[in-house]
Amino acid sequence: MNSVLFVDDEPNILSGIRRMLRPYRHQYRFEVAENGEVALQLMEKEHFDIIVSDMRMPGINGVELLKTVRSRYPDTIRLALSGHAEIEMELECAQAAHQFMAKPISANALVATLESAINLKTALNHEKLQRAISGGSSLPSLPSLYQEILNETASPDGTLHGVGGIISKDIGMTAKILQLVNSAFFGLSRHIASTSEAATILGIDIIKSLVLSNGVFTAFKESSHSIDLNQLTHFSQRVGILAGKLAKAEGLSRKQQDRAVMCGMLHQ
């Protein structure tokens, strides 16, 4: 049975979550904690597959808690749940949490998110791979592309179209920018699969913050990895382009073509 820890400083919220999820008690073991300190004490005593934390809490806030969990328990899935957040906190969440959910949330939506996270973890049935992915805070970017986006965001002539084009050539930037723009924080009614569209929605200031302030995009250090990121990037780009062409040849919609490119780009 999978275990989930909910953390929130409002007792009424925790009581509501207990009531809302009572029909699912045979599928999950649920525990609650009223602050970050109690949550960490519980995690010292028992393992949790998922932690779902509010963002604004006294003492240890949600971002600090999830960053600590990432460091100490890298195989635990980290979800953020908040009813109010500023863009600065959302950008920090991009490093600390795997997914951001907005209050209020229905039981069906919450359980669907939990099940999706568990299913993905189960699919990654290699323990070292699970820990590497769950414990990561950022994905490496090619130094040349990282520098390009630095230059584009710093230039008075920089454009969102140019930024989106650079992002689309990089695996790490593509994954993170699409994760962020599709988070509940932005409340979009549709899924965004195009990096150019994502850049337009986020805007130059947010992307600059991602690059300069939060370390969400980090230049790849070849000495610390055993993979050839240049080779992987070029291969992934070719697969993405071919996937998009196949989707177009099959008469799929523009949205489906964008998704095909994204899947091809990120398939490895």
Salt bridges, closest charged atoms under 4 A:
ASP8 OD2 - LYS103 NZ 2.63
GLU31 OE2 - ARG29 NH1 3.56
GLU46 OE1 - ARG29 NH1 2.72
ASP49 OD1 - HIS47 NE2 3.41
ASP54 OD1 - LYS103 NZ 3.45
GLU86 OE1 - ARG56 NH2 2.59
GLU92 OE1 - LYS67 NZ 3.93
GLU148 OE1 - LYS169 NZ 3.64
GLU197 OE2 - ARG190 NH2 2.51
ASP258 OD1 - ARG254 NH2 3.42
